[in-house]
């Protein structure tokens, strides 16, 4: 892996810690993608007992999953503890009178999704909305998800593809050679990694979602508000100078249409299953002895 694309996890955690209180104000895209993922569950006839929300943030997806699966138990896992403080809500008064076994209880865990602190085969479904792009080693992450899933369990995720923020990339590229945008993996490579990691029948597709803004600073402000900083080791240290920033704005302005500036996001969706163990093929004489025909 190229060193200047490696994410600094300490910087990543700090960025999301700082963004926790403001995250919901700007996370329009995250909620929209989450809703589209939820609609895909309509076509998957599966009711999990234990769900892992991997990269749970302020808990929007966790709450939606509990609404859909009211009898399921959920583990909300995020690298930023401040996100959990935003996500945790008081138990409604009417639920306080219910026996513990009847309540919808969410368990909060602070951890890196590349090293899940969970035992083997303990969850039935892993849900991850726009999180795995923050991994340094997606192969390791998929290995971990495969490990903690029960046999027959479901992995469902969304992430960003390489065309994400292509306008901003081109505007910065015209000014300097630093990394200003985090690296995103191609959907075909993601599918290959799922198969390599032992998952069965992976389904991968993508779509483009374009948000529009009045000014370039509005785009940067939204990215900062949700904690989506560039945290690669090869990023430029310090602020972009005023002169270079004006050049970035000038190049970005070339994309303006109907008075608005586009910010394109390539959203990749995927799901796959951890297969049940295959039965070993039996010799014909053994099958006859066992009365299997």
Secondary structure, 3 states (H helix, E strand, C coil): CCHHHCECHHHHHHHHHHHCCCHHHHCHHHHHHHHHHHHHHHHCCCCCCEEEEECCCCCHHHHHHHHHCCCCEEEEEECCHHHHHHHCCCCCHHHHCCCHHHCCCEEEEECCCCCCCCCCCCEEEEEEECCHHHCCCHHHHHHHHHHHEEEEEEEEEEEECCCCCHHHHHHHHCCCCCECCCCCCCHHHHHHHHHHCCEEEEEEEEEEEEEEECCHHHHHHHHHHCCCCCCECCECCCCCCHHHHHHHHHHHHCCCECCEEEEEEEEEEEEEEECCCCCCCCCHHHHHHCCCC
